Amino acid sequence: MRIVVAGAGYVGLVAGTCFAETGHEVILVDVDLQKIETLRRGEVPFYEPGLGDLLERNIREGRLSFTQDLGASIPKAKVVFIAVGTPQSHDGSADLKYVLQVASSVARAMVEPLVVVLKSTVPVGTADKVRAIMQAEGSHPAFIVSNPEFLKEGAAVNDFLKPDRVVVGCREEEARQVMADLYEPFVRTNNPILFMDNLSAEMTKYCANGLLANRISFMNEVARLCHAVGADVDQVRVGVGSDRRIGQAFLFPGVGYGGSCFPKDVRALIRIGQEHGVPMEMLRATDEVNETQKHLLSSFIKDRYGKDLSGRCFALWGLAFKPRTDDMREAPSLVLIEDLLAAGATVRAYDPEARGTARKLLGDRIEYAGNAYEACQGADALVLVTEWNEFRRPDFERIRGLLKEPVLFDGRNIFDPRKLTDLGFVYTGIGRGGAA
């Protein structure tokens, strides 16, 4: 069938390319001409493993095309996915102006009944708003579907092609059948397509991200307590996660979560609660703990070197908010860098993929190393911020020779404290007081 995807950002591009991979004709629409031209050349405008190969193949085989003209794309389409951004407003709520603008444009361009799918992360009740626009401005029936995405940056292609579950909120049987047909190739191992009402589907997305963010913040708070009392949070994590009711996922303490989803979605759900008279106190605490955690490494550094860091240089390994992406939205590295620069320090950073993103955000305020070891040359200490695989087994003897002093701050607890102590390093991890 012909599928139109409005919004060629992270979600829209992954979804559209993966649908094309199963044989559908997909038209990706975006207002950004430069992005459209980049995609037509078969180039992915951000780093996501595996996406480039799929993009090139489906362009070559004629199943995937790109345009700025949404209205001209709608005739003959069976399904339209709305995957535009919902940026955070000043009050924490999700800004729906782009979603509603697309809905209005689709309504005016319809020439036959259409399934309209909300793929953007939207507040509870958005499907009803889109439905009202389609009824008021369209001349044909529109079946409104809520289909939230659960993609992890760095593993998005695999997540889409092999989902744990697909959540679909809709009213009409026509929409249900279309969505079942679209997703059938991805759930052949019997992972479920969960059909529900629109409101419940919208809430499911926020609830999932809120719970995951809560687990991260809880373990980060526990890690700070372990640091204070001298316990090792890594041993605590294993002990707690061995309980089958809890499990090991998202129990790894660090310097806080970032990215385009968790921070924005947590704050949006807090705002939804305020609007309906339901204070979301646990989520408010989750957000506050996370923001505090982003300052933890700079506090450790100042504990060692003093509040005035003038003349000090720190090597940072990792800039992206997580490995396998170049995304630096809400990245803990940005908070750390601002703290260090404000204290007078020089920062020399290395990231395998996010250097270009960092230059756009930070310009020449920091130095950019060509590799991990270059970042360490003459630095006072090494600070691990993002746990890229290439950082997990470095040459510590070489690092010790490059640094002014063998001092390492491990913001992701990926190194063995005892091994580093034996090598002569002064090691500081997150809540690993009992490990070294």
C-alpha positions in Angstrom: 0.0 0.0 0.0 1.0 3.6 -0.3 2.1 5.1 3.0 2.9 8.8 3.6 5.0 9.7 6.6 4.9 13.4 7.6 8.2 14.2 9.3 11.5 12.8 8.2 13.2 13.0 11.6 14.3 10.2 13.8 11.0 8.4 14.2 9.6 9.1 10.8 12.7 8.1 8.9 13.1 4.8 10.8 9.5 3.9 10.5 9.2 4.9 6.8 12.3 3.1 5.8 11.3 -0.1 7.7 7.8 -0.1 6.1 9.4 0.3 2.7 11.7 -2.7 3.5 8.5 -4.9 3.7 7.4 -3.9 0.2 5.2 -0.8 0.7 5.6 2.4 -1.3 6.6 5.1 1.2 6.7 8.8 0.7 8.6 10.7 3.4 7.6 14.4 3.7 9.5 17.1 5.4 9.6 20.9 5.3 13.4 21.0 5.5 14.7 21.1 1.9 18.3 20.4 2.9 17.2 17.3 4.7 15.1 16.1 1.7 18.1 16.6 -0.6 20.4 14.7 1.8 17.9 11.8 2.0 17.6 11.7 -1.8 21.3 11.1 -2.0 20.9 8.1 0.3 22.5 9.8 3.2 21.2 9.6 6.8 21.3 13.1 8.5 22.0 11.5 11.9 23.9 8.5 13.2 21.9 5.4 13.6 23.5 1.9 13.0 22.0 -0.1 10.1 19.7 2.7 8.8 21.9 3.8 6.0 22.0 0.4 4.2 18.2 0.1 4.4 17.7 3.6 3.1 20.0 3.1 0.1 18.4 -0.2 -0.8 14.8 1.0 -0.7 15.6 4.2 -2.6 17.4 2.1 -5.3 14.5 -0.3 -5.6 11.9 2.6 -5.9 10.0 2.0 -2.7 11.1 5.1 -0.8 10.9 8.7 -2.0 11.1 12.2 -0.5 9.2 15.4 -1.0 8.3 18.7 0.7 4.8 18.7 -0.8 2.5 17.0 1.7 -0.8 17.9 -0.1 0.3 16.3 -3.4 1.3 13.1 -1.5 -2.0 12.4 0.1 -4.1 11.3 -3.0 -3.9 7.5 -3.4 -2.3 7.1 0.0 -3.9 4.5 2.3 -2.2 5.5 5.5 -0.6 8.8 6.7 1.7 8.7 9.7 2.2 11.9 11.6 5.8 11.8 13.0 6.6 15.5 13.4 8.3 16.9 16.5 6.5 17.8 19.7 9.0 20.1 21.4 8.8 20.9 25.1 7.1 24.2 25.9 8.2 26.5 28.6 5.8 24.9 31.1 6.9 21.4 30.4 4.0 20.4 28.2 4.4 19.0 24.7 3.9 21.6 21.9 1.3 20.2 19.4 1.4 22.9 16.8 3.2 20.9 14.2 1.0 17.8 14.7 -2.2 19.9 14.4 -0.8 21.7 11.3 -0.1 18.4 9.6 -3.6 17.1 10.5 -5.2 20.2 9.0 -3.1 19.9 5.8 -4.0 16.2 5.5 -7.7 16.9 6.0 -7.8 19.5 3.2 -5.9 17.2 0.8 -8.0 14.0 1.3 -9.9 12.6 -1.7 -11.0 9.4 -0.1 -11.2 7.7 3.4 -7.8 7.6 5.1 -6.2 6.1 8.1 -4.3 8.8 10.0 -1.7 7.5 12.5 -0.2 9.5 15.3 3.4 8.3 15.6 4.7 11.4 17.4 4.8 11.3 21.2 1.7 13.3 22.1 -0.2 14.1 25.3 -3.2 12.1 26.3 -6.2 13.4 24.3 -4.4 14.4 21.2 -6.1 11.8 19.0 -9.4 13.5 19.9 -8.1 16.9 18.8 -6.9 15.5 15.5 -10.2 13.7 15.0 -12.0 17.0 15.5 -9.8 18.7 12.9 -10.3 15.9 10.4 -14.1 16.0 10.8 -14.2 19.8 10.6 -11.9 20.3 7.7 -12.0 17.1 5.7 -14.5 15.9 3.2 -14.0 12.2 3.8 -13.9 9.9 6.8 -10.6 9.7 8.7 -9.8 6.9 11.1 -7.5 8.2 13.8 -4.9 5.8 15.2 -2.6 6.2 18.1 0.6 4.2 17.5 3.4 5.3 19.9 7.0 4.3 19.1 9.3 2.5 21.5 12.6 2.9 19.7 15.9 3.1 21.4 18.5 5.3 19.8 21.4 3.2 18.6 19.1 0.2 18.2 16.1 1.7 16.4 16.1 -0.4 13.3 16.2 -3.7 15.2 13.6 -2.4 17.6 11.2 -1.6 14.7 11.8 -4.8 12.8 11.6 -6.9 15.9 9.4 -5.1 18.4 8.6 -6.4 21.9 5.1 -5.3 21.2 3.1 -2.9 19.0 0.6 -0.6 20.7 -2.3 0.5 18.6 -5.1 2.7 19.8 -8.2 3.1 17.5 -12.0 3.0 17.4 -12.8 1.6 13.9 -12.4 -1.9 12.6 -11.2 -0.5 9.3 -8.2 1.1 11.1 -7.6 -2.1 13.1 -7.3 -4.2 9.9 -4.9 -1.8 8.2 -2.6 -1.6 11.2 -2.7 -5.4 11.7 -1.7 -5.8 8.0 1.1 -3.2 8.3 2.7 -4.7 11.4 2.2 -8.4 10.6 5.7 -8.9 9.0 7.3 -7.6 12.2 5.5 -9.8 14.7 5.9 -13.2 13.1 7.5 -14.6 16.3 4.2 -13.9 18.1 5.1 -10.7 19.9 1.8 -9.0 20.4 -0.1 -6.2 18.6 -2.0 -4.7 21.5 -5.2 -3.0 20.4 -6.8 -0.6 22.8 -8.5 2.8 22.8 -6.7 5.9 21.8 -6.4 7.4 25.3 -4.9 4.2 26.7 -2.4 4.0 23.9 -1.3 7.6 24.4 -0.9 6.9 28.1 1.1 3.7 27.6 3.9 5.6 25.9 4.3 8.1 28.7 3.9 5.5 31.4 6.6 3.3 29.9 9.1 6.1 29.7 8.2 7.4 33.1 8.8 4.0 34.7 12.2 3.5 33.0 13.3 7.0 33.9 12.2 6.4 37.5 14.3 3.2 37.7 17.4 5.1 36.5 16.9 8.0 39.0 16.2 5.6 41.8 19.5 3.7 41.3 21.3 7.0 40.8 20.0 8.1 44.2 21.0 4.8 45.7 24.4 5.2 44.2 24.9 8.5 46.0 23.9 6.9 49.3 26.3 4.0 48.6 29.1 6.6 48.0 28.2 8.2 51.4 28.2 5.0 53.4 31.0 3.2 51.6 29.0 0.4 49.9 29.5 -0.7 46.3 26.4 0.1 44.2 27.5 -2.4 41.5 27.1 -5.3 44.0 23.8 -3.8 45.2 22.6 -3.6 41.6 23.3 -7.3 41.0 21.7 -8.3 44.3 18.6 -6.4 43.7 18.3 -7.2 40.0 18.5 -10.9 40.8 15.0 -10.7 42.2 12.8 -11.9 39.3 10.2 -9.3 40.2 12.7 -6.5 39.5 15.2 -7.7 36.9 18.5 -6.2 35.8 17.4 -3.7 33.1 17.8 0.0 33.8 19.5 -0.5 37.1 22.9 0.8 36.0 23.8 4.1 37.8 25.6 6.8 36.0 25.5 10.6 35.4 21.8 10.8 34.5 19.6 10.2 31.5 19.3 12.5 28.5 18.1 12.4 24.9 14.9 13.4 23.2 12.5 11.1 25.1 12.9 10.6 28.8 13.4 14.2 29.9 10.6 15.6 27.7 8.2 12.8 28.3 8.6 12.8 32.1 8.0 16.6 32.2 5.0 16.3 29.8 3.4 13.6 32.0 3.9 15.8 35.1 2.2 18.6 33.2 -0.7 16.4 32.2 -1.1 15.4 35.8 -1.2 19.1 36.8 -3.9 19.8 34.2 -6.1 17.1 35.6 -5.5 17.7 39.3 -3.3 14.6 39.8 0.2 15.6 41.1 2.8 13.3 39.7 5.1 13.5 42.7 7.2 10.4 41.9 7.9 11.7 38.4 8.7 15.2 39.7 11.3 13.6 42.0 12.6 11.5 39.1 13.2 14.6 37.1 14.8 16.5 40.0 17.1 13.6 40.9 18.2 13.3 37.3 19.1 17.0 37.0 21.1 16.8 40.3 22.9 13.7 39.0 24.2 15.5 36.0 26.3 17.7 38.3 27.8 14.7 40.2 31.0 14.3 38.3 31.8 18.1 38.5 31.3 17.9 42.2 33.7 15.0 42.5 36.3 16.9 40.4 35.9 20.0 42.6 36.2 17.9 45.8 39.7 16.8 44.5 41.0 20.0 42.9 39.0 22.8 44.5 36.3 25.0 43.2 38.7 27.1 41.1 39.8 24.9 38.2 41.8 27.6 36.4 44.8 26.1 34.6 43.4 22.5 34.8 42.6 20.5 31.7 40.2 17.5 31.8 39.9 14.8 29.1 36.3 13.8 28.4 35.5 10.5 26.8 32.0 10.7 25.4 29.7 13.6 24.4 26.5 11.9 23.2 23.8 11.2 25.8 24.3 7.4 25.1 26.4 5.2 22.9 25.6 4.4 19.3 24.1 7.8 18.6 25.3 11.4 17.9 22.4 12.9 19.8 23.3 15.4 22.5 19.9 16.6 23.5 19.8 16.9 27.3 23.2 15.1 27.4 24.9 14.9 30.8 28.1 15.9 29.1 26.7 19.4 28.4 26.1 20.0 32.1 29.5 18.7 33.1 31.2 20.8 30.4 29.4 24.0 31.5 30.3 23.3 35.2 34.0 22.8 34.3 34.2 25.8 32.0 32.5 28.0 34.6 35.2 27.0 37.1 37.9 28.0 34.7 39.0 24.6 33.4 39.9 23.6 29.8 38.0 20.7 28.4 39.4 18.4 25.7 36.7 15.9 24.5 36.5 12.9 22.2 33.4 11.0 21.0 33.3 8.5 18.1 30.2 10.1 16.5 29.0 13.2 18.3 31.9 15.6 17.6 30.0 17.3 14.8 26.9 17.7 17.0 29.1 19.1 19.8 30.7 21.7 17.5 27.2 23.0 16.6 26.3 23.3 20.3 29.6 24.4 21.8 31.7 25.8 19.0 35.3 26.5 20.0 34.5 26.6 23.8 36.1 23.2 24.2 38.9 21.3 22.4 38.1 18.3 20.2 40.5 15.4 20.1 40.9 13.1 17.1 41.0 9.9 19.3 40.6 8.8 22.9 44.3 8.9 23.7 44.8 12.3 22.2 42.2 13.7 24.6 44.4 12.5 27.5 47.6 14.1 26.4 48.7 16.4 29.3 45.3 16.4 31.0 44.9 16.5 34.7 42.4 13.7 34.8 40.3 11.5 32.5 36.5 11.7 32.8 34.4 8.9 31.3 30.9 10.3 30.4 29.5 8.0 27.7 30.1 4.2 27.7 31.0 3.6 24.0 32.4 0.1 23.5 35.8 1.3 22.4 36.3 2.9 25.8 35.8 -0.4 27.8 39.2 -1.9 27.3 41.7 0.9 26.8 45.4 0.7 27.3 45.6 2.0 30.9 49.4 2.0 30.9 49.4 4.4 28.0 46.7 6.5 29.6 48.7 6.8 32.8 51.7 8.0 30.8 49.7 10.6 28.9 47.9 12.2 32.0 49.7 14.6 34.3 48.4 12.4 37.2 46.7 9.0 37.0 43.3 10.2 38.0 40.1 8.8 36.5 36.4 9.7 37.1 34.2 6.9 35.8 30.7 8.3 35.2 29.3 5.0 34.0 31.0 2.4 36.2 32.5 0.5 33.3 36.0 0.0 34.7 37.2 -2.3 37.5 38.2 -0.1 40.5 40.5 -2.7 41.9 42.4 -3.2 38.7 42.8 0.6 38.2 43.9 1.0 41.9 46.5 -1.7 41.4 47.8 0.2 38.3 48.3 3.3 40.4 45.2 5.2 39.4 43.1 7.3 41.7 39.6 6.0 40.8 36.2 7.6 41.5 33.1 5.8 40.2 29.4 6.4 40.9 28.6 4.8 44.2 31.5 2.5 44.3 32.9 3.4 47.7 33.3 -0.2 48.8 34.9 -1.4 45.5 38.3 0.2 45.6 
